[in-house]
Amino acid sequence: MSASALPDQHHIWDDAWAGRPPGPANGFARRCAARHAPASAAPLDVLELGCGGGADALYFARLGHRVTAVDFSPSAVAATAQAARRRRLPLTVRQLDYARLPLPFPDGAFDLVYSHLTLHYFPDATTARVVAEIRRILRPGGVFCVRCKSPDDPLYGQGERLGEDTYCRNGHVRHFFSKAYLAALLADFAVLNLRRTAGRRGDHRIACVEAVARRT
């Protein structure tokens, strides 16, 4: 599966986030913050890849951390920036397609990189390069928190098969990560936690694999 073969998905996310207010932070963000970025900690430099409507970025900012939130969707960036202004939170928001590498951040810029359901849209080679870039921009001892859809998810196998564990349904590409696949991606990190999870997102049941890994 090559990057050029993937359908363009910008319109899907622009439509999804246009005028949509942020909801509450999800459980994964809360678990990551509780263990690795509590409000009692000294302010950390946090990067969220794929901020959507900004709920999780706003949550980290409310805890007192210096947050940079990026998304390739102009609607998502606008929604997050507007929500930050309303809440008077010092949040840096920028439009960025983080599949276009290298990432525009210096080595060791962040203490924590957070990605919730935003890394599972790319071909294998691109995914591996993104993870390598995340390691580069983390400080030694910094933490990468990542959660992706897994093959246990009800959407697995639906639509056109584009490659191993990758399907396109209604123009929406999803690369479903197995636990072993995510472990292999994190081979250059010290993996602190790696597990399968299940829950609900709105009215839909979802199944995921999530990991917390430290940059060595």
C-alpha positions as CSV (number, residue, x, y, z in Angstrom):
1,M,0.0,0.0,0.0
2,S,1.6,3.3,-1.1
3,A,0.8,6.7,0.2
4,S,-0.1,7.8,-3.3
5,A,-2.8,5.1,-3.5
6,L,-4.7,6.3,-0.4
7,P,-7.8,8.4,-1.0
8,D,-7.6,12.0,0.1
9,Q,-9.4,12.2,3.5
10,H,-9.2,16.0,4.2
11,H,-12.9,16.6,3.3
12,I,-14.0,13.9,5.8
13,W,-12.4,15.5,8.7
14,D,-13.2,19.1,7.7
15,D,-16.9,18.1,7.6
16,A,-16.6,16.2,10.9
17,W,-15.1,19.1,12.9
18,A,-16.8,22.1,11.3
19,G,-18.7,23.9,14.1
20,R,-18.4,21.0,16.5
21,P,-17.7,22.0,20.1
22,P,-15.2,19.9,22.1
23,G,-16.6,17.3,24.4
24,P,-15.0,15.9,27.5
25,A,-11.5,14.5,27.5
26,N,-11.5,10.8,26.8
27,G,-10.4,8.2,29.3
28,F,-7.1,7.5,27.6
29,A,-6.1,11.2,28.0
30,R,-7.0,11.1,31.7
31,R,-5.1,7.9,32.3
32,C,-2.0,9.2,30.6
33,A,-2.2,12.5,32.5
34,A,-2.8,10.9,35.8
35,R,0.4,8.8,35.5
36,H,2.7,10.9,33.4
37,A,1.5,14.5,33.4
38,P,-0.5,15.3,36.6
39,A,-1.5,18.8,37.5
40,S,1.0,18.5,40.4
41,A,3.9,18.1,38.0
42,A,6.1,20.9,36.8
43,P,4.7,22.2,33.5
44,L,5.5,19.8,30.6
45,D,5.8,20.4,26.9
46,V,3.0,18.3,25.4
47,L,2.3,17.7,21.7
48,E,-1.0,16.3,20.5
49,L,-1.0,14.8,17.0
50,G,-4.5,15.0,15.5
51,C,-6.3,17.2,18.0
52,G,-9.7,17.1,16.4
53,G,-12.1,19.4,18.3
54,G,-9.5,19.9,21.0
55,A,-11.0,18.1,24.0
56,D,-7.8,16.3,25.0
57,A,-5.4,19.2,24.2
58,L,-7.6,21.5,26.4
59,Y,-7.5,18.9,29.2
60,F,-3.7,18.9,29.2
61,A,-3.7,22.7,29.1
62,R,-6.1,22.9,32.0
63,L,-3.6,20.8,34.1
64,G,-1.1,23.6,33.5
65,H,1.1,22.1,30.7
66,R,2.4,23.9,27.7
67,V,0.4,22.3,24.9
68,T,0.9,22.3,21.1
69,A,-2.0,20.8,19.2
70,V,-1.8,20.0,15.5
71,D,-4.3,18.6,12.9
72,F,-4.3,18.5,9.2
73,S,-8.0,19.7,9.1
74,P,-8.5,23.5,9.1
75,S,-11.9,22.9,10.7
76,A,-10.3,21.0,13.6
77,V,-7.6,23.7,14.1
78,A,-10.2,26.5,14.0
79,A,-12.5,24.6,16.5
80,T,-9.6,23.9,18.9
81,A,-8.3,27.5,18.7
82,Q,-11.8,28.9,19.3
83,A,-12.3,26.6,22.3
84,A,-8.9,27.6,23.8
85,R,-9.8,31.3,23.4
86,R,-13.1,30.9,25.1
87,R,-11.5,29.2,28.0
88,R,-8.5,31.5,28.1
89,L,-6.1,28.7,27.9
90,P,-2.6,29.3,26.4
91,L,-2.8,26.6,23.7
92,T,-0.6,26.6,20.6
93,V,-2.6,25.3,17.6
94,R,-1.4,24.8,14.1
95,Q,-2.4,23.1,10.9
96,L,0.0,20.3,10.1
97,D,-0.2,17.1,8.0
98,Y,2.2,15.1,10.2
99,A,2.5,12.4,7.5
100,R,4.6,14.9,5.6
101,L,8.0,14.4,7.3
102,P,10.2,15.4,8.9
103,L,8.1,17.0,11.6
104,P,8.8,20.8,12.0
105,F,10.1,20.5,15.6
106,P,13.6,20.4,16.9
107,D,15.2,17.3,18.5
108,G,14.0,16.8,22.1
109,A,11.3,19.5,22.0
110,F,8.6,17.6,24.0
111,D,8.2,15.8,27.3
112,L,5.0,14.0,26.1
113,V,3.6,13.2,22.6
114,Y,-0.1,12.1,22.6
115,S,-2.0,10.4,19.8
116,H,-5.5,9.2,20.2
117,L,-7.0,7.4,17.2
118,T,-4.9,9.5,14.8
119,L,-1.9,7.3,13.8
120,H,-3.8,4.5,12.1
121,Y,-4.4,6.1,8.7
122,F,-1.1,5.6,7.0
123,P,0.8,2.9,5.1
124,D,3.4,0.9,7.0
125,A,6.4,2.8,5.8
126,T,4.8,6.2,6.7
127,T,3.7,5.0,10.1
128,A,7.2,3.8,11.0
129,R,8.7,7.1,9.9
130,V,6.2,9.0,12.0
131,V,7.0,6.9,15.0
132,A,10.7,7.5,14.4
133,E,10.1,11.3,14.2
134,I,8.1,11.1,17.5
135,R,11.1,9.5,19.1
136,R,13.4,12.2,17.7
137,I,11.3,15.1,19.1
138,L,10.9,13.6,22.5
139,R,13.4,14.4,25.2
140,P,15.3,11.5,26.8
141,G,12.8,10.0,29.3
142,G,9.9,11.6,27.5
143,V,6.7,9.6,27.0
144,F,4.7,8.6,23.9
145,C,1.0,7.8,24.5
146,V,-0.7,6.2,21.6
147,R,-4.1,4.5,21.0
148,C,-5.3,3.0,17.7
149,K,-8.1,0.9,16.4
150,S,-7.4,-2.8,16.6
151,P,-8.6,-5.8,14.5
152,D,-11.1,-6.5,17.3
153,D,-13.0,-3.4,16.2
154,P,-16.5,-3.9,14.6
155,L,-15.3,-1.9,11.5
156,Y,-12.4,-4.3,10.8
157,G,-12.8,-6.0,7.4
158,Q,-15.4,-3.5,6.2
159,G,-14.9,-1.8,2.8
160,E,-12.1,-2.2,0.3
161,R,-9.0,-4.0,1.5
162,L,-6.0,-1.8,0.8
163,G,-3.3,-3.9,2.5
164,E,-2.6,-5.9,5.6
165,D,-5.2,-4.9,8.3
166,T,-6.1,-1.8,6.2
167,Y,-9.5,-1.0,4.8
168,C,-11.2,1.9,3.1
169,R,-14.9,2.4,3.9
170,N,-16.8,5.3,2.4
171,G,-13.5,7.0,1.6
172,H,-12.3,6.6,5.2
173,V,-9.0,4.7,5.5
174,R,-8.3,2.8,8.7
175,H,-5.2,0.8,9.5
176,F,-6.0,-1.5,12.4
177,F,-3.1,-2.1,14.7
178,S,-2.6,-5.5,16.4
179,K,-0.8,-5.6,19.7
180,A,2.2,-7.2,18.0
181,Y,2.3,-4.6,15.3
182,L,2.3,-1.7,17.8
183,A,4.9,-3.5,19.9
184,A,7.1,-3.7,16.8
185,L,6.7,0.0,16.0
186,L,7.8,0.8,19.5
187,A,10.9,-1.4,19.4
188,D,13.2,1.6,20.0
189,F,11.3,2.7,23.1
190,A,11.0,1.2,26.5
191,V,7.3,0.1,26.5
192,L,5.7,0.8,29.9
193,N,2.2,-0.4,29.0
194,L,0.7,-2.2,26.0
195,R,-2.8,-3.6,26.1
196,R,-6.0,-4.1,24.1
197,T,-9.0,-2.1,25.2
198,A,-12.7,-1.9,24.4
199,G,-15.4,0.7,25.0
200,R,-17.8,3.1,23.3
201,R,-17.4,6.2,21.3
202,G,-20.7,7.9,21.2
203,D,-23.2,5.3,20.1
204,H,-20.6,2.9,18.6
205,R,-18.6,0.1,20.2
206,I,-14.9,0.4,19.5
207,A,-11.9,-1.9,20.2
208,C,-8.4,-0.5,20.4
209,V,-4.8,-1.2,21.3
210,E,-3.0,1.4,23.4
211,A,0.6,1.9,24.6
212,V,2.7,4.1,26.7
213,A,6.4,4.1,25.8
214,R,9.4,6.0,27.1
215,R,12.1,7.4,25.0
216,T,15.4,5.9,26.1
